[in-house]
């Protein structure tokens, strides 16, 4: 299994303001940065609970039928995705990767 990681941060090491706003990012995501290509090339997108909750504020579920795994040790309400293919996992990174491989994740796994 190949794992690709896409991390968006500002120079200060954060992507959001202290209040969670992303107003520092250009409208529409700005220029080409490889994110769309990465998402198209992976079988599973793995995101943290905070990112998941922020994505829910964007409106329509942006991942379509792409399998998305939300990492959180606390319960997460997955119903707000409007029918997205979403599940929750928790545990150490090696265990998460093993569980994804055992569940049929293909050769590429996207972590955002």
N, CA, C and O atoms as CSV, one atom per row, in Angstrom:
chain,resi,resn,atom,element,x,y,z
A,1,UNK,N,N,0.843,-1.162,0.000
A,1,UNK,CA,C,0.000,0.000,0.000
A,1,UNK,C,C,0.894,1.233,0.000
A,1,UNK,O,O,1.867,1.311,0.750
A,2,UNK,N,N,0.555,2.181,-0.839
A,2,UNK,CA,C,1.290,3.445,-0.877
A,2,UNK,C,C,0.448,4.510,-0.195
A,2,UNK,O,O,-0.752,4.611,-0.450
A,3,UNK,N,N,1.057,5.293,0.657
A,3,UNK,CA,C,0.360,6.351,1.389
A,3,UNK,C,C,0.890,7.691,0.921
A,3,UNK,O,O,2.098,7.927,0.937
A,4,UNK,N,N,-0.013,8.574,0.502
A,4,UNK,CA,C,0.334,9.934,0.099
A,4,UNK,C,C,-0.229,10.886,1.132
A,4,UNK,O,O,-1.348,10.700,1.611
A,5,UNK,N,N,0.535,11.900,1.475
A,5,UNK,CA,C,0.098,12.866,2.481
A,5,UNK,C,C,0.040,14.247,1.837
A,5,UNK,O,O,0.975,14.665,1.154
A,6,UNK,N,N,-1.069,14.947,2.063
A,6,UNK,CA,C,-1.234,16.316,1.597
A,6,UNK,C,C,-1.543,17.157,2.821
A,6,UNK,O,O,-2.560,16.945,3.481
A,7,UNK,N,N,-0.681,18.101,3.126
A,7,UNK,CA,C,-0.856,18.943,4.305
A,7,UNK,C,C,-0.880,20.398,3.861
A,7,UNK,O,O,0.010,20.859,3.146
A,8,UNK,N,N,-1.898,21.104,4.290
A,8,UNK,CA,C,-1.975,22.530,4.002
A,8,UNK,C,C,-1.722,23.319,5.268
A,8,UNK,O,O,-2.484,23.213,6.229
A,9,UNK,N,N,-0.663,24.109,5.283
A,9,UNK,CA,C,-0.384,24.958,6.441
A,9,UNK,C,C,0.126,26.311,5.973
A,9,UNK,O,O,0.628,26.451,4.858
A,10,UNK,N,N,-0.008,27.288,6.829
A,10,UNK,CA,C,0.562,28.600,6.552
A,10,UNK,C,C,1.982,28.640,7.121
A,10,UNK,O,O,2.440,27.672,7.728
A,11,UNK,N,N,2.658,29.736,6.925
A,11,UNK,CA,C,4.033,29.866,7.388
A,11,UNK,C,C,4.145,29.672,8.902
A,11,UNK,O,O,5.165,29.189,9.395
A,12,UNK,N,N,3.096,30.048,9.636
A,12,UNK,CA,C,3.140,29.886,11.088
A,12,UNK,C,C,2.783,28.467,11.544
A,12,UNK,O,O,2.712,28.197,12.743
A,13,UNK,N,N,2.558,27.555,10.577
A,13,UNK,CA,C,2.299,26.163,10.911
A,13,UNK,C,C,0.837,25.804,11.094
A,13,UNK,O,O,0.518,24.688,11.505
A,14,UNK,N,N,-0.052,26.734,10.795
A,14,UNK,CA,C,-1.483,26.492,10.942
A,14,UNK,C,C,-2.183,26.730,9.616
A,14,UNK,O,O,-1.657,27.433,8.753
A,15,UNK,N,N,-3.356,26.153,9.447
A,15,UNK,CA,C,-4.143,26.449,8.248
A,15,UNK,C,C,-5.315,27.359,8.583
A,15,UNK,O,O,-5.790,28.099,7.722
A,16,UNK,N,N,-5.786,27.312,9.822
A,16,UNK,CA,C,-6.934,28.123,10.224
A,16,UNK,C,C,-6.518,29.146,11.271
A,16,UNK,O,O,-5.503,29.002,11.953
A,17,UNK,N,N,-7.328,30.168,11.370
A,17,UNK,CA,C,-7.135,31.151,12.447
A,17,UNK,C,C,-7.529,30.501,13.771
A,17,UNK,O,O,-8.095,29.408,13.775
A,18,UNK,N,N,-7.242,31.148,14.880
A,18,UNK,CA,C,-7.569,30.603,16.195
A,18,UNK,C,C,-9.056,30.294,16.344
A,18,UNK,O,O,-9.433,29.365,17.058
A,19,UNK,N,N,-9.904,31.079,15.664
A,19,UNK,CA,C,-11.346,30.851,15.744
A,19,UNK,C,C,-11.833,29.821,14.720
A,19,UNK,O,O,-13.036,29.582,14.609
A,20,UNK,N,N,-10.912,29.213,13.974
A,20,UNK,CA,C,-11.273,28.184,12.996
A,20,UNK,C,C,-11.539,28.709,11.603
A,20,UNK,O,O,-11.728,27.916,10.681
A,21,UNK,N,N,-11.560,30.036,11.414
A,21,UNK,CA,C,-11.816,30.605,10.093
A,21,UNK,C,C,-10.695,30.282,9.120
A,21,UNK,O,O,-9.523,30.205,9.491
A,22,UNK,N,N,-11.085,30.095,7.867
A,22,UNK,CA,C,-10.121,29.854,6.788
A,22,UNK,C,C,-10.064,31.051,5.843
A,22,UNK,O,O,-9.700,30.901,4.676
A,23,UNK,N,N,-10.420,32.233,6.335
A,23,UNK,CA,C,-10.474,33.413,5.483
A,23,UNK,C,C,-9.106,33.853,4.969
A,23,UNK,O,O,-9.015,34.738,4.117
A,24,UNK,N,N,-8.052,33.244,5.479
A,24,UNK,CA,C,-6.714,33.565,4.996
A,24,UNK,C,C,-6.422,32.852,3.670
A,24,UNK,O,O,-5.449,33.183,2.991
A,25,UNK,N,N,-7.255,31.883,3.300
A,25,UNK,CA,C,-7.067,31.162,2.042
A,25,UNK,C,C,-7.759,31.906,0.911
A,25,UNK,O,O,-8.783,32.550,1.137
A,26,UNK,N,N,-7.215,31.829,-0.313
A,26,UNK,CA,C,-7.858,32.492,-1.445
A,26,UNK,C,C,-9.211,31.851,-1.757
A,26,UNK,O,O,-9.394,30.648,-1.570
A,27,UNK,N,N,-10.148,32.658,-2.229
A,27,UNK,CA,C,-11.465,32.142,-2.619
A,27,UNK,C,C,-11.307,31.062,-3.677
A,27,UNK,O,O,-10.508,31.210,-4.602
A,28,UNK,N,N,-12.052,29.990,-3.550
A,28,UNK,CA,C,-11.984,28.906,-4.524
A,28,UNK,C,C,-10.736,28.059,-4.402
A,28,UNK,O,O,-10.491,27.211,-5.259
A,29,UNK,N,N,-9.941,28.257,-3.370
A,29,UNK,CA,C,-8.757,27.445,-3.159
A,29,UNK,C,C,-7.481,27.995,-3.765
A,29,UNK,O,O,-6.405,27.446,-3.528
A,30,UNK,N,N,-7.573,29.061,-4.539
A,30,UNK,CA,C,-6.370,29.644,-5.111
A,30,UNK,C,C,-5.867,28.873,-6.321
A,30,UNK,O,O,-6.639,28.217,-7.019
A,31,UNK,N,N,-4.593,28.959,-6.555
A,31,UNK,CA,C,-3.975,28.338,-7.726
A,31,UNK,C,C,-3.864,26.839,-7.636
A,31,UNK,O,O,-4.315,26.222,-6.671
A,32,UNK,N,N,-3.261,26.265,-8.647
A,32,UNK,CA,C,-3.065,24.823,-8.691
A,32,UNK,C,C,-2.019,24.425,-7.656
A,32,UNK,O,O,-0.936,25.007,-7.596
A,33,UNK,N,N,-2.349,23.447,-6.860
A,33,UNK,CA,C,-1.434,23.016,-5.804
A,33,UNK,C,C,-1.380,21.506,-5.676
A,33,UNK,O,O,-0.728,20.989,-4.769
A,34,UNK,N,N,-2.054,20.786,-6.565
A,34,UNK,CA,C,-1.954,19.333,-6.582
A,34,UNK,C,C,-2.997,18.584,-5.793
A,34,UNK,O,O,-3.034,17.355,-5.843
A,35,UNK,N,N,-3.847,19.286,-5.064
A,35,UNK,CA,C,-4.837,18.600,-4.233
A,35,UNK,C,C,-5.825,17.791,-5.075
A,35,UNK,O,O,-6.084,16.625,-4.775
A,36,UNK,N,N,-6.374,18.397,-6.116
A,36,UNK,CA,C,-7.352,17.690,-6.950
A,36,UNK,C,C,-6.745,16.439,-7.581
A,36,UNK,O,O,-7.401,15.402,-7.675
A,37,UNK,N,N,-5.494,16.545,-8.009
A,37,UNK,CA,C,-4.811,15.399,-8.595
A,37,UNK,C,C,-4.605,14.293,-7.567
A,37,UNK,O,O,-4.767,13.113,-7.876
A,38,UNK,N,N,-4.247,14.676,-6.345
A,38,UNK,CA,C,-4.064,13.688,-5.282
A,38,UNK,C,C,-5.380,12.969,-4.992
A,38,UNK,O,O,-5.416,11.740,-4.948
A,39,UNK,N,N,-6.449,13.719,-4.795
A,39,UNK,CA,C,-7.745,13.125,-4.474
A,39,UNK,C,C,-8.189,12.173,-5.587
A,39,UNK,O,O,-8.741,11.108,-5.311
A,40,UNK,N,N,-7.949,12.553,-6.835
A,40,UNK,CA,C,-8.335,11.685,-7.949
A,40,UNK,C,C,-7.508,10.396,-7.984
A,40,UNK,O,O,-7.949,9.394,-8.546
A,41,UNK,N,N,-6.321,10.418,-7.390
A,41,UNK,CA,C,-5.422,9.271,-7.501
A,41,UNK,C,C,-5.515,8.291,-6.334
A,41,UNK,O,O,-4.867,7.244,-6.366
A,42,UNK,N,N,-6.305,8.604,-5.304
A,42,UNK,CA,C,-6.347,7.742,-4.123
A,42,UNK,C,C,-7.687,7.027,-4.003
A,42,UNK,O,O,-8.703,7.479,-4.530
A,43,UNK,N,N,-7.663,5.908,-3.299
A,43,UNK,CA,C,-8.870,5.125,-3.054
A,43,UNK,C,C,-9.605,5.588,-1.800
A,43,UNK,O,O,-10.833,5.532,-1.740
A,44,UNK,N,N,-8.858,6.043,-0.806
A,44,UNK,CA,C,-9.418,6.418,0.490
A,44,UNK,C,C,-8.787,7.736,0.932
A,44,UNK,O,O,-7.579,7.938,0.804
A,45,UNK,N,N,-9.628,8.627,1.456
A,45,UNK,CA,C,-9.140,9.871,2.041
A,45,UNK,C,C,-9.279,9.742,3.554
A,45,UNK,O,O,-10.344,9.383,4.057
A,46,UNK,N,N,-8.210,10.033,4.270
A,46,UNK,CA,C,-8.221,9.960,5.735
A,46,UNK,C,C,-8.076,11.382,6.261
A,46,UNK,O,O,-7.119,12.084,5.934
A,47,UNK,N,N,-9.044,11.801,7.086
A,47,UNK,CA,C,-9.002,13.140,7.653
A,47,UNK,C,C,-9.261,13.061,9.153
A,47,UNK,O,O,-9.856,12.101,9.644
A,48,UNK,N,N,-8.816,14.066,9.858
A,48,UNK,CA,C,-9.079,14.154,11.285
A,48,UNK,C,C,-10.464,14.708,11.550
A,48,UNK,O,O,-11.101,15.264,10.655
A,49,UNK,N,N,-10.926,14.557,12.773
A,49,UNK,CA,C,-12.261,15.013,13.156
A,49,UNK,C,C,-12.431,16.509,12.955
A,49,UNK,O,O,-13.470,16.946,12.461
A,50,UNK,N,N,-11.430,17.305,13.327
A,50,UNK,CA,C,-11.550,18.761,13.160
A,50,UNK,C,C,-11.683,19.139,11.692
A,50,UNK,O,O,-12.492,20.001,11.346
A,51,UNK,N,N,-10.902,18.507,10.827
A,51,UNK,CA,C,-11.013,18.778,9.390
A,51,UNK,C,C,-12.387,18.358,8.891
A,51,UNK,O,O,-13.016,19.087,8.124
A,52,UNK,N,N,-12.861,17.189,9.318
A,52,UNK,CA,C,-14.184,16.708,8.933
A,52,UNK,C,C,-15.248,17.728,9.307
A,52,UNK,O,O,-16.100,18.066,8.486
A,53,UNK,N,N,-15.206,18.217,10.532
A,53,UNK,CA,C,-16.211,19.176,10.973
A,53,UNK,C,C,-16.126,20.483,10.187
A,53,UNK,O,O,-17.153,21.112,9.930
A,54,UNK,N,N,-14.927,20.900,9.805
A,54,UNK,CA,C,-14.780,22.111,8.995
A,54,UNK,C,C,-15.334,21.881,7.596
A,54,UNK,O,O,-16.016,22.749,7.052
A,55,UNK,N,N,-15.051,20.727,7.010
A,55,UNK,CA,C,-15.550,20.411,5.670
A,55,UNK,C,C,-17.078,20.447,5.648
A,55,UNK,O,O,-17.672,20.859,4.652
A,56,UNK,N,N,-17.710,20.023,6.726
A,56,UNK,CA,C,-19.175,20.037,6.778
A,56,UNK,C,C,-19.745,21.440,6.674
A,56,UNK,O,O,-20.902,21.600,6.287
A,57,UNK,N,N,-18.960,22.465,7.010
A,57,UNK,CA,C,-19.447,23.849,6.928
A,57,UNK,C,C,-19.376,24.394,5.508
A,57,UNK,O,O,-19.892,25.481,5.246
A,58,UNK,N,N,-18.752,23.670,4.588
A,58,UNK,CA,C,-18.581,24.152,3.216
A,58,UNK,C,C,-19.837,24.008,2.370
A,58,UNK,O,O,-19.891,24.551,1.267
A,59,UNK,N,N,-20.844,23.294,2.851
A,59,UNK,CA,C,-22.049,23.056,2.052
A,59,UNK,C,C,-22.089,21.607,1.618
A,59,UNK,O,O,-21.995,20.703,2.449
A,60,UNK,N,N,-22.230,21.376,0.312
A,60,UNK,CA,C,-22.331,20.015,-0.215
A,60,UNK,C,C,-21.065,19.215,0.092
A,60,UNK,O,O,-19.962,19.762,0.111
A,61,UNK,N,N,-21.236,17.924,0.330
A,61,UNK,CA,C,-20.120,17.022,0.614
A,61,UNK,C,C,-19.177,17.018,-0.583
A,61,UNK,O,O,-19.597,16.641,-1.677
A,62,UNK,N,N,-17.908,17.427,-0.417
A,62,UNK,CA,C,-17.018,17.613,-1.565
A,62,UNK,C,C,-16.368,16.341,-2.114
A,62,UNK,O,O,-15.745,16.387,-3.175
A,63,UNK,N,N,-16.497,15.212,-1.421
A,63,UNK,CA,C,-15.774,14.014,-1.816
A,63,UNK,C,C,-16.608,13.026,-2.618
A,63,UNK,O,O,-16.120,11.951,-2.967
A,64,UNK,N,N,-17.858,13.372,-2.916
A,64,UNK,CA,C,-18.709,12.495,-3.712
A,64,UNK,C,C,-18.796,11.104,-3.116
A,64,UNK,O,O,-19.102,10.946,-1.934
A,65,UNK,N,N,-18.526,10.089,-3.938
A,65,UNK,CA,C,-18.577,8.698,-3.489
A,65,UNK,C,C,-17.213,8.156,-3.078
A,65,UNK,O,O,-17.069,6.954,-2.852
A,66,UNK,N,N,-16.220,9.019,-2.978
A,66,UNK,CA,C,-14.892,8.592,-2.526
A,66,UNK,C,C,-14.975,8.161,-1.066
A,66,UNK,O,O,-15.588,8.849,-0.250
A,67,UNK,N,N,-14.369,7.041,-0.738
A,67,UNK,CA,C,-14.360,6.560,0.642
A,67,UNK,C,C,-13.546,7.520,1.507
A,67,UNK,O,O,-12.403,7.840,1.182
A,68,UNK,N,N,-14.141,7.975,2.609
A,68,UNK,CA,C,-13.494,8.894,3.537
A,68,UNK,C,C,-13.500,8.262,4.925
A,68,UNK,O,O,-14.528,7.767,5.387
A,69,UNK,N,N,-12.355,8.284,5.577
A,69,UNK,CA,C,-12.219,7.778,6.939
A,69,UNK,C,C,-11.897,8.959,7.844
A,69,UNK,O,O,-10.937,9.694,7.610
A,70,UNK,N,N,-12.706,9.130,8.873
A,70,UNK,CA,C,-12.507,10.205,9.846
A,70,UNK,C,C,-11.838,9.596,11.069
A,70,UNK,O,O,-12.348,8.640,11.654
A,71,UNK,N,N,-10.694,10.155,11.453
A,71,UNK,CA,C,-9.978,9.668,12.626
A,71,UNK,C,C,-10.428,10.434,13.860
A,71,UNK,O,O,-10.307,11.657,13.925
A,72,UNK,N,N,-10.947,9.705,14.831
A,72,UNK,CA,C,-11.343,10.320,16.090
A,72,UNK,C,C,-11.604,9.232,17.111
A,72,UNK,O,O,-12.169,8.185,16.797
A,73,UNK,N,N,-11.183,9.498,18.345
A,73,UNK,CA,C,-11.460,8.556,19.420
A,73,UNK,C,C,-12.804,8.860,20.080
A,73,UNK,O,O,-13.281,8.090,20.914
A,74,UNK,N,N,-13.412,9.988,19.701
A,74,UNK,CA,C,-14.738,10.353,20.210
A,74,UNK,C,C,-15.773,10.101,19.120
A,74,UNK,O,O,-15.439,10.140,17.936
A,75,UNK,N,N,-17.025,9.843,19.499
A,75,UNK,CA,C,-18.069,9.612,18.489
A,75,UNK,C,C,-18.204,10.797,17.539
A,75,UNK,O,O,-18.124,11.952,17.958
A,76,UNK,N,N,-18.409,10.503,16.259
A,76,UNK,CA,C,-18.556,11.522,15.224
A,76,UNK,C,C,-19.879,11.267,14.505
A,76,UNK,O,O,-20.187,10.129,14.153
A,77,UNK,N,N,-20.662,12.328,14.288
A,77,UNK,CA,C,-21.924,12.205,13.560
A,77,UNK,C,C,-21.625,12.233,12.063
A,77,UNK,O,O,-21.328,13.286,11.500
A,78,UNK,N,N,-21.707,11.083,11.435
A,78,UNK,CA,C,-21.382,10.962,10.017
A,78,UNK,C,C,-22.589,11.210,9.119
A,78,UNK,O,O,-22.448,11.226,7.896
A,79,UNK,N,N,-23.760,11.402,9.694
A,79,UNK,CA,C,-24.984,11.543,8.903
A,79,UNK,C,C,-25.029,12.847,8.107
A,79,UNK,O,O,-25.762,12.929,7.121
A,80,UNK,N,N,-24.277,13.856,8.500
A,80,UNK,CA,C,-24.330,15.164,7.846
A,80,UNK,C,C,-23.649,15.184,6.481
A,80,UNK,O,O,-23.627,16.225,5.824
A,81,UNK,N,N,-23.099,14.069,6.046
A,81,UNK,CA,C,-22.400,14.033,4.760
A,81,UNK,C,C,-23.352,13.857,3.585
A,81,UNK,O,O,-22.917,13.868,2.433
A,82,UNK,N,N,-24.630,13.695,3.855
A,82,UNK,CA,C,-25.607,13.575,2.779
A,82,UNK,C,C,-25.403,12.337,1.924
A,82,UNK,O,O,-25.545,12.398,0.703
A,83,UNK,N,N,-25.077,11.237,2.537
A,83,UNK,CA,C,-24.911,9.992,1.787
A,83,UNK,C,C,-23.494,9.705,1.361
A,83,UNK,O,O,-23.264,8.765,0.600
A,84,UNK,N,N,-22.529,10.487,1.830
A,84,UNK,CA,C,-21.128,10.214,1.512
A,84,UNK,C,C,-20.698,8.864,2.071
A,84,UNK,O,O,-21.308,8.342,3.004
A,85,UNK,N,N,-19.655,8.315,1.495
A,85,UNK,CA,C,-19.109,7.030,1.938
A,85,UNK,C,C,-18.091,7.340,3.033
A,85,UNK,O,O,-16.903,7.508,2.758
A,86,UNK,N,N,-18.568,7.412,4.277
A,86,UNK,CA,C,-17.747,7.888,5.379
A,86,UNK,C,C,-17.823,6.898,6.534
A,86,UNK,O,O,-18.883,6.351,6.838
A,87,UNK,N,N,-16.676,6.683,7.167
A,87,UNK,CA,C,-16.609,5.828,8.348
A,87,UNK,C,C,-15.626,6.433,9.331
A,87,UNK,O,O,-14.866,7.339,8.987
A,88,UNK,N,N,-15.644,5.935,10.541
A,88,UNK,CA,C,-14.761,6.442,11.588
A,88,UNK,C,C,-13.832,5.337,12.052
A,88,UNK,O,O,-14.243,4.187,12.211
A,89,UNK,N,N,-12.571,5.697,12.268
A,89,UNK,CA,C,-11.590,4.783,12.842
A,89,UNK,C,C,-10.808,5.519,13.931
A,89,UNK,O,O,-10.712,6.747,13.933
A,90,UNK,N,N,-10.261,4.743,14.843
A,90,UNK,CA,C,-9.405,5.295,15.894
A,90,UNK,C,C,-8.306,4.281,16.167
A,90,UNK,O,O,-8.488,3.079,15.973
A,91,UNK,N,N,-7.157,4.785,16.624
A,91,UNK,CA,C,-6.055,3.906,16.991
A,91,UNK,C,C,-4.736,4.473,16.529
A,91,UNK,O,O,-4.692,5.541,15.917
A,92,UNK,N,N,-3.656,3.760,16.818
A,92,UNK,CA,C,-2.333,4.202,16.378
A,92,UNK,C,C,-2.219,4.145,14.845
A,92,UNK,O,O,-2.911,3.350,14.209
A,93,UNK,N,N,-1.362,4.971,14.253
A,93,UNK,CA,C,-1.236,5.009,12.787
A,93,UNK,C,C,-1.002,3.636,12.143
A,93,UNK,O,O,-1.639,3.322,11.137
A,94,UNK,N,N,-0.120,2.827,12.690
A,94,UNK,CA,C,0.156,1.514,12.086
A,94,UNK,C,C,-1.105,0.641,12.086
A,94,UNK,O,O,-1.362,-0.092,11.131
A,95,UNK,N,N,-1.878,0.728,13.157
A,95,UNK,CA,C,-3.130,-0.048,13.229
A,95,UNK,C,C,-4.143,0.457,12.205
A,95,UNK,O,O,-4.826,-0.339,11.560
A,96,UNK,N,N,-4.239,1.765,12.057
A,96,UNK,CA,C,-5.164,2.350,11.073
A,96,UNK,C,C,-4.804,1.859,9.680
A,96,UNK,O,O,-5.676,1.420,8.930
A,97,UNK,N,N,-3.524,1.931,9.328
A,97,UNK,CA,C,-3.087,1.482,8.001
A,97,UNK,C,C,-3.389,-0.001,7.812
A,97,UNK,O,O,-3.870,-0.396,6.750
A,98,UNK,N,N,-3.119,-0.826,8.816
A,98,UNK,CA,C,-3.404,-2.261,8.723
A,98,UNK,C,C,-4.891,-2.519,8.528
A,98,UNK,O,O,-5.279,-3.353,7.710
A,99,UNK,N,N,-5.716,-1.809,9.273
A,99,UNK,CA,C,-7.163,-1.996,9.153
A,99,UNK,C,C,-7.667,-1.557,7.784
A,99,UNK,O,O,-8.547,-2.199,7.209
A,100,UNK,N,N,-7.112,-0.465,7.259
A,100,UNK,CA,C,-7.517,-0.012,5.933
A,100,UNK,C,C,-7.104,-1.024,4.860
A,100,UNK,O,O,-7.875,-1.324,3.949
A,101,UNK,N,N,-5.898,-1.537,4.979
A,101,UNK,CA,C,-5.431,-2.540,4.013
A,101,UNK,C,C,-6.313,-3.789,4.081
A,101,UNK,O,O,-6.676,-4.356,3.050
A,102,UNK,N,N,-6.650,-4.207,5.283
A,102,UNK,CA,C,-7.484,-5.393,5.451
A,102,UNK,C,C,-8.910,-5.172,4.944
A,102,UNK,O,O,-9.598,-6.130,4.592
A,103,UNK,N,N,-9.353,-3.922,4.905
A,103,UNK,CA,C,-10.716,-3.631,4.458
A,103,UNK,C,C,-10.806,-3.419,2.962
A,103,UNK,O,O,-11.881,-3.122,2.443
A,104,UNK,N,N,-9.692,-3.567,2.260
A,104,UNK,CA,C,-9.733,-3.460,0.811
A,104,UNK,C,C,-9.225,-2.167,0.225
A,104,UNK,O,O,-9.381,-1.928,-0.972
A,105,UNK,N,N,-8.614,-1.320,1.049
A,105,UNK,CA,C,-8.016,-0.104,0.483
A,105,UNK,C,C,-6.997,-0.522,-0.558
A,105,UNK,O,O,-6.224,-1.456,-0.348
A,106,UNK,N,N,-7.003,0.177,-1.681
A,106,UNK,CA,C,-6.119,-0.183,-2.778
A,106,UNK,C,C,-4.681,0.224,-2.550
A,106,UNK,O,O,-4.201,0.280,-1.417
A,107,UNK,N,N,-4.015,0.502,-3.629
A,107,UNK,CA,C,-2.589,0.793,-3.559
A,107,UNK,C,C,-2.290,2.179,-3.021
A,107,UNK,O,O,-1.184,2.420,-2.536
A,108,UNK,N,N,-3.242,3.097,-3.093
A,108,UNK,CA,C,-2.944,4.457,-2.640
A,108,UNK,C,C,-3.958,4.938,-1.639
A,108,UNK,O,O,-5.164,4.766,-1.816
A,109,UNK,N,N,-3.466,5.530,-0.607
A,109,UNK,CA,C,-4.271,6.040,0.488
A,109,UNK,C,C,-3.920,7.516,0.662
A,109,UNK,O,O,-2.749,7.850,0.839
A,110,UNK,N,N,-4.899,8.393,0.615
A,110,UNK,CA,C,-4.641,9.822,0.767
A,110,UNK,C,C,-4.930,10.277,2.176
A,110,UNK,O,O,-6.009,10.017,2.710
A,111,UNK,N,N,-3.989,10.947,2.773
A,111,UNK,CA,C,-4.168,11.465,4.118
A,111,UNK,C,C,-4.130,12.987,4.017
A,111,UNK,O,O,-3.150,13.563,3.544
A,112,UNK,N,N,-5.197,13.624,4.463
A,112,UNK,CA,C,-5.282,15.070,4.347
A,112,UNK,C,C,-5.514,15.679,5.708
A,112,UNK,O,O,-5.616,16.899,5.829
